[in-house]
Amino acid sequence: MSEPKSKPQLREKGRIMSASEIERTLVRLAHEIVEKNNGADHLGLVGIKRRGVPLAERLGSLIGGIEKRPIDTGVLDISFYRDDLSTHDVRPVVVHGALGFDVNDRNIILIDDVLYTGRTIRAALDALFSHGRPRSVQLLVLIDRGHRELPIEARFVGRTVQTTNNEIIEVKLREIDSDEQVLLVEHIV
């Protein structure tokens, strides 16, 4: 009989973004999306569950305010086979479900909180294309921490943070965590 795995011990190293910095970053990203897409015609935002969803909803509201019309937002559910916060050998798995709008011939902005190895985005792209054929797909992440295992690059980045493989970026959003900040934490060895 194997012993249960203990939860990893984590230590906070510092705060990367406060609530106000997250909000200012999202405002900037909303303007960048509108600028790089020549407005919001044919635009759709798709958040990767969990924390990509509230980011997509916030960006949809911001872009809707800029463009004076509602912006379609949808949800992709990507789950992981894992039992702790370790990111080693984590395999993304798509949970099939309705996206929320038709992606065919749309400019889709795929949204996640942190870009790390690229495996989540790879799984999300497969899931997205199972819903239809977008005109284009652009990636937006709040934090890009490097360490890519796949050739995936975000077009829109809130902040780039250099990390070690022992460090974790922890994004907390009020809709999910009742808190609002981005932290750098590390495994205690």
Secondary structure as the mmCIF struct_conf table of DSSP 4:
data_model
#
loop_
_struct_conf.conf_type_id
_struct_conf.id
_struct_conf.beg_label_comp_id
_struct_conf.beg_label_asym_id
_struct_conf.beg_label_seq_id
_struct_conf.end_label_comp_id
_struct_conf.end_label_asym_id
_struct_conf.end_label_seq_id
HELX_LH_PP_P HELX_LH_PP_P1 SER A 2 GLN A 9
STRN STRN1 LEU A 10 MET A 17
HELX_RH_AL_P HELX_RH_AL_P1 ALA A 19 LYS A 36
TURN_TY1_P TURN_TY1_P1 ASN A 37 ASN A 38
BEND BEND1 GLY A 39 ALA A 40
TURN_TY1_P TURN_TY1_P2 ASP A 41 HIS A 42
STRN STRN2 LEU A 43 LYS A 49
TURN_TY1_P TURN_TY1_P3 ARG A 50 ARG A 51
HELX_RH_AL_P HELX_RH_AL_P2 GLY A 52 GLU A 67
TURN_TY1_P TURN_TY1_P4 LYS A 68 LYS A 68
BEND BEND2 ARG A 69 ARG A 69
STRN STRN3 ASP A 72 TYR A 81
BEND BEND3 ASP A 83 LEU A 85
TURN_TY1_P TURN_TY1_P5 HIS A 88 ASP A 89
STRN STRN4 ARG A 91 VAL A 95
BEND BEND4 GLY A 100 PHE A 101
TURN_TY1_P TURN_TY1_P6 ASN A 104 ASP A 105
STRN STRN5 ASN A 107 LEU A 115
BEND BEND5 TYR A 116 GLY A 118
HELX_RH_AL_P HELX_RH_AL_P3 ARG A 119 PHE A 129
TURN_TY1_P TURN_TY1_P7 SER A 130 HIS A 131
BEND BEND6 ARG A 135 ARG A 135
STRN STRN6 SER A 136 ASP A 144
BEND BEND7 GLU A 149 PRO A 151
BEND BEND8 ARG A 155 ARG A 155
STRN STRN7 PHE A 156 THR A 160
TURN_TY1_P TURN_TY1_P8 ASN A 165 ASN A 166
STRN STRN8 GLU A 167 LYS A 172
HELX_RH_AL_P HELX_RH_AL_P4 ARG A 174 ASP A 177
BEND BEND9 SER A 178 SER A 178
STRN STRN9 GLN A 181 HIS A 187
#
